Amino acid sequence: MVKRPDGINRFEFSVLASLRANQLNRGCIPRVPQCHKVAVTAQQEVAERKVQAMPLSDAAEPPLPD
């Protein structure tokens, strides 16, 4: 079991790890020693802060309708 780091909530941790697991399944190179399961490798990468979510900028939001 991978311990979730302080400063990241459960939802963000699980979403980020699942997105990274998909990248690893497509052939991306792991940034930590690889485990037997891709999901565990992805969780370790997130826990060690080897991968991080990119913050959304205000410009990326669509304009509100009038």
N, C-alpha and C positions, 0 to 999 in steps of 0.2 A: 504494500500500500504506500502510495506517495503522499507525503504531507504537503498540504496546501500552504503556500507562504503567506505571511502576514501582509495585509494591504491589498489582497485580491479576494473578492467574494467567491462563494461556491459556484454561482452561475457563470461568472466570467471565466473561472478556472476550467469548468467543464466544457464550455463553448470553445474556448481557445485551444484546449487540448484536443477536442474532436476535430477542429479545423486543421490543426497541425498533423493529426493522425491521417487525415485524408491526404495531406501533402506528402507524408512519408509513404503512404500506399502508392502514390503516383510516381515515386522514385526520387524524392528529395533526399539529400544526404543528412543523416541524423547528426545533431550537434553534441550529443552525449553518447557514451557507450551503449550500443544497441541491446535491447532486451529481447526475450522470446516473443513478446507481444508488442505490436506497434502502438497500441493505446498506452501502455506503460511507458514506452520510450517518449511518447508525446507528453505525457504527464510530467515526466522527469525534466524534460526540456522547459516546460512552463514553470515548474517549481524552482529550477535553477536560474530562471529568468534569461534563458538562452533565446527564447522567442517571446515577443510581447505584442499586444494588440496595438494597432495604430489608432490614435485618437481621431475622431471625426472632426473635420473643420466646419466652421459655420457656413463656408461657401458651398459645402457639399449638400446642404439641405435645400430641398426644392422650395420655391417661393410659396407662400400661403395664398390661397385663392381669395379674391376680393368679395 
